[in-house]
Amino acid sequence: SVWEIFWPLTVGARLVVASPGDHRDPERIIHLVLQYGVTTLNFAPAMLQAFLAYEGIEGRSCLKYVICGGEAMPAITQREALHHLPGISLQNLYGPTETTIHVTQWECKDSDLGLVPIGGPIDATSAHVVNEFMTKVPQGVAGELLIGGDLLARGYLGKAALTAERFVADPFGQDGIESGSGRGSEGGGRLYRTGDLVRWNVEGQL
């Protein structure tokens, strides 16, 4: 909710806040889109799929951007969104709460890929794919995703052991991060261990 609320307000856009439960009702969402001329929507992929299944969605809105996150996007959802909502920019975002929301971004495109990428790191962010020995793995090899940068949380309140387990010292220095980014109060770089398995593809995307 943080970026959903503050992002439009920082650029002078109008923010439409649906009533509780409206996000489960595609007809209500469509009504709000038409009533207020909504141009940007944020969906979890499952809700986007329900929205796309609503009869007559094509041509009824002025949507320009549809942003997804919170769970993996199925390839069929990507294809159907680009088919039913021609001309939109469909963005697939990834980010755990501990990285103060989204850290990677992928602009979806119609393709035959079985998996929809989560893209590459956003500004002031680094992404590393490592094995169990905290060594970077080659392109195409699956490993754990580690995130660094300005957006890391400081840790878990009142849970020092969990903080030490998940927020680790950065063994890669400031590789790929703007100077000073990702530094804690001790002055050393830190990375967040997401626990998620990813790999770099040939396009340099996760």
C-alpha positions, -999 to +999 in steps of 0.1 A: +000+000+000+029+024+006+039+030-030+003+027-042-007+056-020+023+079-022+035+073-057+005+089-075+004+118-049+041+127-056+032+134-092-001+151-087-023+123-098-056+115-083-058+084-060-089+062-061-092+040-030-117+012-034-140+001-006-130-030+015-139-061-005-141-043-039-108-059-050-126-093-051-153-080-074-142-074-110-175-057-119-170-032-091-134-026-102-145-020-138-171+005-125-145+024-106-121+024-136-148+038-158-162+063-133-129+079-124-110+074-156-084+052-139-052+048-159-031+027-135-041-004-115-022-026-092-032-063-089-020-095-075-018-119-105-048-140-093-070-109-091-058-098-125-069-132-139-103-127-124-105-092-138-096-105-173-123-132-171-150-106-168-170-105-200-166-074-222-135-060-205-119-052-238-123-016-249-142-005-218-114+012-200-086+038-204-060+018-186-024+025-195-005+006-168-013-026-150+012-034-123+014-069-107+032-082-077+028-103-045+030-137-062+044-154-093+027-143-125+016-173-146+025-171-183-011-175-193-020-144-173+007-124-191-006-135-225-043-129-217-036-094-202-017-083-232-045-097-255-075-084-236-060-050-228-042-040-259-018-011-256-013-014-219+021-016-202+020-047-180+047-046-153+057-076-132+073-065-099+090-085-072+100-076-036+097-089-001+085-067+027+120-067+042+132-047+012+105-021+017+085-035-012+096-039-048+132-044-059+129-058-094+108-049-124+100-065-157+079-051-185+059-080-198+057-089-235+039-115-255+063-145-257+063-183-255+083-184-223+070-208-197+081-185-169+075-147-166+107-130-155+107-107-124+133-086-143+163-068-130+170-046-100+156-011-098+177+020-090+200+019-060+195-018-057+217-049-063+207-085-069+230-115-064+222-152-071+243-175-048+247-211-038+247-224-003+283-213+001+274-176-007+292-179-040+277-164-071+264-190-096+267-188-134+239-177-157+211-202-160+219-219-126+193-216-099+204-201-065+191-180-037+184-143-044+201-118-022+191-081-023+212-051-013+207-013-016+192+017+000+158+000+005+168-027+030+150-027+063+172-025+094+160-058+107+132-074+127+121-056+158+130-075+189+143-105+169+181-101+168+188-137+159+164-137+129+179-103+119+214-118+119+203-148+100+185-130+071+204-096+070+240-106+063+273-088+055+278-081+019+307-102+006+306-086-028+314-050-017+294-023-034+292-041-067+262-028-086+251-004-059+254+034-058+281+046-035+269+045+001+239+023-006+230-006+015+251+005+045+239-001+080+248+019+111+281-001+113+292+013+079+294-021+062+272-032+033+244-057+040+223-081+019+189-096+026+186-133+021+152-137+004+151-175+005+137-174-031+153-194-058+159-176-091+184-177-120+197-152-146+185-158-181+203-150-213+188-115-214+203-107-179+169-109-163+158-129-132 
